Amino acid sequence: MSIIEKALDKNRSRQASPRADAPPPLEPSASPLPETETPRSQEVKIDFGWLRKQGILIPGEERTSSAEEFRMMKRPLLNNAFGRHSAMQVPKGRMIMVTSALPGEGKTFTTANLALSIAMEVDRTVLVVDADVARPAIPRTLGFQADRGLMDVLTDPQTDIPDVLLRTNVEGLSILPAGRPHGRSTEILASDAMMRLLDDLYERYDDRVILFDSPPLLATSEPGVLAHHMGQVVMVVDADTTPATSVERAMEQLQSCDVVLSMLNRAAPMPGMGYAGGYYYGGRDHEPDAREQV
């Protein structure tokens, strides 16, 4: 073998055997796992101009008589929900259902204003649940559109609350829409799945007030089912049109709830009170002789 051939063989052997200081050869790695995103709630924009046209209070605007009325209305609700210490708290007082005896008495208007007023609290957040699954009105009232919501969570195992929960441009306010209508809504709202969902909503954040905009009590059976799981109920009564017999029949469905506060909507201003909107707020507290009226 010539000197040139010996040199070539030696060079080939060096290339074949790794150097002591050389990095180890790369091993083929397994295909990377697909990235999974944690479900996150979407954000919707509440149309303040639309709220103003309906007479609904606007967060951050100057003090108005309507804002003052709802500010006073929310105070007994918040006192019952949180109290100054645990002994003063109503059990599940942060779960509040807003309802009426008949359609058109202003329950959704009341829910929206209460929610916006509570959202302006420094240390509280509020979740509005549109529980009127047959005639949902919260999105239309606040000026946005929604498709999926509460009924989808209860009927579709692949849908979770974060998938349908809507954050808003009002800090501290979120919305759970009603979702797609279902023919067995009453049975679904009385199901174990609904009980688990209510517990989840209640326990997830201890600073959260949960407002349920429910159907009218005499129009459907859903609110009677919901009332069993509420800490407080706000009963909206139209001062000019609601018959007293209808109010009495509606109240009979709320016997399971210890705290029922009533709001007289569109009432004539009371002398000396200075209320322009005509609201009267009073109720049956969990202690019979402890009543709140504003």
Secondary structure, 3 states (H helix, E strand, C coil): CCHHHHHHHHHHHHHHCCCCCCCCCCCCCCCCCCCCCCCCCEEECCCHHHHHHHCCCCCCCCCCHHHHHHHHHHHHHHHHHHCCCHHHCCCCCCEEEEEECCCCCCHHHHHHHHHHHHHCCCCCEEEEEECCCCCCCHHHHHCCCCCCCHHHHHHCCCCCHHHHCEEECCCCEEEECCCCCCCCHHHHHCCHHHHHHHHHHHHHCCCEEEEEECCCCCCCCHHHHHHCCCCEEEEEEECCCCCHHHHHHHHHCCCCCCCEEEEEECCCCCCCCCCCCCCEEEEECCCCCCCCCC
